[in-house]
Amino acid sequence: MRESGNVEDRRGAGGGFRMGGMGGGGFRTGGMGLGGLLLLLVLGWLFGGDPLSFLSSSDPSGQVVTDSGPTAPPTDEGGRMVAKVLGDTEDAWTGIFSGIGLRYPAPKLVLFNDEVDSACGFSSAAVGPFYCPRDQKVYIDLSFYRDLDRRFGAPGDFAQAYVIAHEVGHHVQNLFGVLSGGGGNAQSVQQELQADCLAGMWGRSASGRSRLEDGDVEEGLQAAAAIGDDRLQKRSSGRVVPESFTHGSSAQRVEALRRGLASTTLEGCGIRPR
């Protein structure tokens, strides 16, 4: 697998507090990713009131944050793996877009430690991996993969690749104008499940190009199940509140990923190119 040249390695460029990763797979428009939302739910249950009242945008002006400048490509094993997965998503989506007469503008991916500033606001690693539509970049602290393995029981390289493919799925949604920060929890769940489906489309393309090994798909399905809202809520608070779901249940996420793995067109994931 070739390494993408669209990786910004900002690790070591920041500092500050660190909160344990609590999940992943989301996008920001100035709010939080899945991990941050779960933290807010816990705060709401502890102190009462609407947990969403804790939300505030750290970028009220809506101004896009400029790049911090060119960075050297990652040379460590984890960083190079991410660069290879990103490169493979570029190959897959370039082919899919070309098939419908469109050009695929690839996103950049930012590697960071502990905290990062994006066009969608300031974030700690606690929010998990996220996509910012304002600068069209994916952000990830690789410590999330340790949590995915040790805390959520979803090890494996394809499980890690699925997380990146999910965030790239949000980029595809953004390109087709179907990514929105409004609409409440029901719309959020729909968009997250669609991103899972789009991650599955990449998986199908990777399989067709002999990128996958025996057991890889099972790793991805296990990861999708591990970060379902019901399982994460049960783990953090001991109870499940379906009306507060933002990403979908474990069963829904697995079904969405399976649907993408079986889809040959964007319509299979609910996107109808104009």
BAFI-977217 format. One record per residue (C-alpha): residue in one letter; residue number from 0; x, y negated, z. Coordinates in Angstrom, 2 decimals. Last residue first. Example, Ala and Ser with C-alpha at 12.3 -4.5 7.8 and 13.67 -1.06 7.14 Angstrom:
// BAFI-977217
s 1 13.67 1.06 7.14
a 0 12.30 4.50 7.80
//
This chain:
// BAFI-977217
r 273 -26.49 -14.63 -9.06
p 272 -24.92 -11.86 -7.02
r 271 -27.48 -9.91 -4.97
i 270 -26.09 -8.99 -1.56
g 269 -28.05 -6.42 0.45
c 268 -25.27 -3.93 1.13
g 267 -26.26 -1.60 -1.71
e 266 -26.79 -4.71 -3.83
l 265 -23.05 -5.24 -3.63
t 264 -22.59 -2.21 -5.87
t 263 -21.16 1.31 -5.57
s 262 -22.49 2.00 -2.09
a 261 -21.89 5.29 -0.25
l 260 -19.14 4.00 2.06
g 259 -21.24 0.90 2.55
r 258 -24.20 2.91 3.76
r 257 -21.95 4.86 6.14
l 256 -20.70 1.59 7.63
a 255 -24.27 0.38 8.12
e 254 -25.33 3.67 9.72
v 253 -22.38 3.58 12.14
r 252 -23.20 0.00 13.08
q 251 -26.87 0.79 13.62
a 250 -26.10 3.81 15.79
s 249 -23.67 1.83 17.94
s 248 -26.25 -0.91 18.39
g 247 -26.15 -4.18 16.50
h 246 -23.83 -7.19 16.41
t 245 -25.56 -9.93 18.41
f 244 -27.71 -7.90 20.81
s 243 -29.46 -9.97 23.51
e 242 -32.91 -8.58 22.76
p 241 -31.52 -5.07 23.19
v 240 -30.55 -5.58 26.87
v 239 -28.57 -2.52 27.97
r 238 -27.50 -1.89 31.55
g 237 -24.35 -0.94 33.46
s 236 -22.84 -4.40 33.21
s 235 -19.63 -4.18 31.16
r 234 -19.75 -0.58 29.89
k 233 -23.47 -0.51 29.26
q 232 -23.19 -3.83 27.47
l 231 -20.37 -2.55 25.28
r 230 -22.23 0.66 24.43
d 229 -25.44 -1.15 23.59
d 228 -23.67 -3.85 21.58
g 227 -21.86 -1.35 19.36
i 226 -18.08 -1.60 19.62
a 225 -17.32 2.11 20.10
a 224 -19.78 3.23 17.42
a 223 -18.01 1.27 14.69
a 222 -14.65 2.55 15.94
q 221 -15.86 6.16 15.79
l 220 -17.16 5.60 12.27
g 219 -13.77 4.23 11.25
e 218 -11.90 7.15 12.77
e 217 -14.29 9.59 11.06
v 216 -13.50 7.93 7.73
d 215 -9.79 8.44 8.34
g 214 -10.09 12.12 9.26
d 213 -8.36 13.48 6.17
e 212 -6.32 10.70 4.55
l 211 -7.39 7.52 2.81
r 210 -5.56 5.39 0.25
s 209 -6.22 7.70 -2.71
r 208 -7.50 4.84 -4.92
g 207 -11.06 6.17 -4.74
s 206 -10.73 6.35 -0.96
a 205 -9.67 2.71 -0.82
s 204 -12.69 1.74 -2.92
r 203 -15.05 3.65 -0.62
g 202 -13.41 2.09 2.42
w 201 -13.79 -1.38 0.88
m 200 -17.49 -0.67 0.41
g 199 -17.62 0.49 4.04
a 198 -16.26 -2.86 5.17
l 197 -19.11 -4.40 3.18
c 196 -21.57 -2.28 5.17
d 195 -19.98 -3.41 8.43
a 194 -20.29 -7.02 7.23
q 193 -23.98 -6.32 6.53
l 192 -24.35 -5.02 10.07
e 191 -22.82 -8.24 11.38
q 190 -25.14 -10.37 9.25
q 189 -28.28 -8.54 10.36
v 188 -27.23 -8.66 14.02
s 187 -26.63 -12.41 13.77
q 186 -30.01 -12.89 12.12
a 185 -31.74 -11.13 15.01
n 184 -29.66 -13.01 17.58
g 183 -30.65 -16.49 16.51
g 182 -31.06 -18.08 13.08
g 181 -27.96 -20.24 12.91
g 180 -24.27 -19.54 12.27
s 179 -24.86 -18.64 8.65
l 178 -23.15 -16.35 6.16
v 177 -25.22 -15.64 3.03
g 176 -23.54 -18.17 0.74
f 175 -21.98 -15.64 -1.63
l 174 -18.42 -16.62 -0.71
n 173 -19.35 -16.64 2.97
q 172 -20.66 -13.10 2.80
v 171 -17.38 -12.01 1.18
h 170 -15.50 -13.73 4.00
h 169 -17.68 -11.95 6.55
g 168 -16.69 -8.67 4.89
v 167 -13.07 -9.72 5.36
e 166 -13.86 -9.60 9.08
h 165 -15.24 -6.08 8.72
a 164 -12.25 -4.99 6.61
i 163 -9.91 -6.15 9.37
v 162 -11.77 -4.10 12.01
y 161 -11.98 -1.13 9.63
a 160 -8.19 -1.17 9.23
q 159 -7.76 -0.64 12.96
a 158 -10.12 2.35 12.91
f 157 -8.23 3.54 9.83
d 156 -4.95 3.45 11.76
g 155 -6.24 5.55 14.63
p 154 -7.70 5.15 18.10
a 153 -11.32 4.45 19.10
g 152 -11.72 5.31 22.78
f 151 -13.06 1.92 23.89
r 150 -10.60 1.00 26.61
r 149 -7.42 2.69 25.44
d 148 -7.75 2.63 21.66
l 147 -9.81 -0.48 20.96
d 146 -8.03 -2.24 23.82
r 145 -4.64 -1.54 22.25
y 144 -6.04 -2.67 18.90
f 143 -7.18 -5.93 20.48
s 142 -3.56 -6.57 21.48
l 141 -3.06 -7.32 17.78
d 140 -4.48 -10.81 18.23
i 139 -6.59 -11.44 15.15
y 138 -7.85 -14.38 13.09
v 137 -9.41 -14.14 9.62
k 136 -9.32 -17.32 7.55
q 135 -11.77 -19.12 5.28
d 134 -10.98 -22.55 6.78
r 133 -14.55 -23.49 7.72
p 132 -15.78 -19.91 7.40
c 131 -13.79 -18.81 10.48
y 130 -13.56 -15.02 10.78
f 129 -13.04 -13.32 14.14
p 128 -10.94 -10.75 15.98
g 127 -11.68 -10.61 19.72
v 126 -13.15 -13.46 21.73
a 125 -10.81 -12.67 24.62
a 124 -7.76 -13.60 22.50
s 123 -8.48 -17.20 23.40
s 122 -10.09 -19.57 20.93
f 121 -9.89 -23.28 20.05
g 120 -12.29 -24.49 17.41
c 119 -13.83 -23.43 14.11
a 118 -11.04 -24.99 12.01
s 117 -8.68 -22.82 14.03
d 116 -6.57 -23.19 17.16
v 115 -5.21 -19.97 18.65
e 114 -4.83 -18.20 21.95
d 113 -3.17 -15.15 23.52
n 112 -0.91 -14.13 20.64
f 111 -1.66 -14.88 17.02
l 110 -1.78 -13.26 13.58
v 109 -3.66 -15.36 11.03
l 108 -5.20 -13.76 7.94
k 107 -5.76 -15.72 4.75
p 106 -8.84 -15.19 2.65
a 105 -8.81 -13.98 -0.96
p 104 -10.52 -15.92 -3.74
y 103 -12.18 -13.15 -5.81
r 102 -12.93 -14.16 -9.39
l 101 -16.31 -13.23 -10.85
g 100 -17.56 -11.30 -13.89
i 99 -19.50 -8.61 -12.04
g 98 -16.78 -5.95 -12.32
s 97 -14.15 -8.58 -11.60
f 96 -15.72 -9.11 -8.18
i 95 -15.45 -5.40 -7.33
g 94 -11.88 -5.16 -8.64
t 93 -10.71 -8.26 -6.78
w 92 -12.57 -6.93 -3.75
a 91 -10.60 -3.69 -3.68
d 90 -7.19 -5.19 -4.45
e 89 -7.65 -7.92 -1.85
t 88 -8.86 -5.38 0.70
d 87 -5.67 -3.41 -0.01
g 86 -3.51 -6.47 0.61
l 85 -5.27 -7.08 3.91
v 84 -4.59 -3.48 4.91
k 83 -0.94 -3.86 3.96
a 82 -0.53 -7.15 5.83
v 81 -2.16 -5.63 8.91
m 80 0.24 -2.70 8.79
r 79 3.15 -5.11 8.38
g 78 2.13 -6.97 11.52
g 77 1.84 -3.79 13.55
e 76 5.19 -2.40 12.38
d 75 7.15 -5.60 12.94
t 74 8.43 -7.67 10.00
p 73 5.62 -10.20 9.65
p 72 5.91 -12.59 6.69
a 71 7.66 -15.88 7.51
t 70 5.42 -18.84 8.22
p 69 4.41 -21.80 6.09
g 68 2.89 -24.80 7.84
s 67 0.50 -25.26 10.75
d 66 -2.38 -25.33 8.33
t 65 -4.87 -28.16 8.71
v 64 -7.84 -27.93 11.04
v 63 -11.09 -28.67 9.23
q 62 -13.16 -31.39 10.82
g 61 -16.56 -30.38 12.16
s 60 -16.49 -33.26 14.63
p 59 -17.80 -31.08 17.41
d 58 -14.73 -28.79 17.32
s 57 -14.56 -27.21 20.74
s 56 -18.17 -26.17 20.36
s 55 -20.01 -25.46 23.56
l 54 -21.61 -22.30 24.86
f 53 -22.35 -22.00 28.57
s 52 -26.04 -22.64 27.91
l 51 -26.05 -19.42 25.90
p 50 -25.96 -17.53 29.21
d 49 -29.47 -18.79 30.01
g 48 -29.97 -18.92 33.73
g 47 -28.69 -16.74 36.51
f 46 -25.26 -16.75 38.14
l 45 -24.13 -13.14 37.79
w 44 -26.40 -12.13 34.88
g 43 -25.53 -15.28 32.95
l 42 -21.82 -14.87 33.65
v 41 -21.97 -11.29 32.33
l 40 -23.78 -12.45 29.21
l 39 -21.18 -15.19 28.74
l 38 -18.37 -12.62 28.86
l 37 -20.20 -10.57 26.25
l 36 -20.45 -13.65 24.05
g 35 -16.71 -14.26 24.39
g 34 -15.88 -10.72 23.30
l 33 -18.25 -10.87 20.35
g 32 -16.80 -14.04 18.86
m 31 -17.49 -17.50 20.14
g 30 -18.83 -20.80 18.87
g 29 -17.51 -23.36 16.38
t 28 -18.73 -21.65 13.25
r 27 -17.23 -18.36 14.33
f 26 -17.37 -14.90 12.83
g 25 -17.57 -11.47 14.28
g 24 -15.91 -8.12 14.79
g 23 -14.44 -7.67 18.19
g 22 -14.68 -6.34 21.71
m 21 -13.68 -7.24 25.22
g 20 -10.03 -8.31 24.95
g 19 -8.56 -9.03 28.38
m 18 -8.19 -12.71 29.18
r 17 -4.93 -14.51 28.55
f 16 -4.08 -18.04 29.65
g 15 -1.64 -20.31 27.91
g 14 0.87 -19.90 25.13
g 13 1.37 -20.78 21.51
a 12 3.78 -20.33 18.59
g 11 5.00 -16.92 19.69
r 10 2.72 -15.22 17.24
r 9 1.71 -17.59 14.47
d 8 2.23 -15.09 11.64
e 7 0.24 -16.36 8.69
v 6 -0.65 -13.50 6.33
n 5 -1.70 -14.21 2.74
g 4 1.31 -12.58 1.04
s 3 -0.44 -9.23 1.22
e 2 1.66 -6.12 1.67
r 1 1.35 -3.39 -0.95
m 0 0.00 0.00 0.00
//
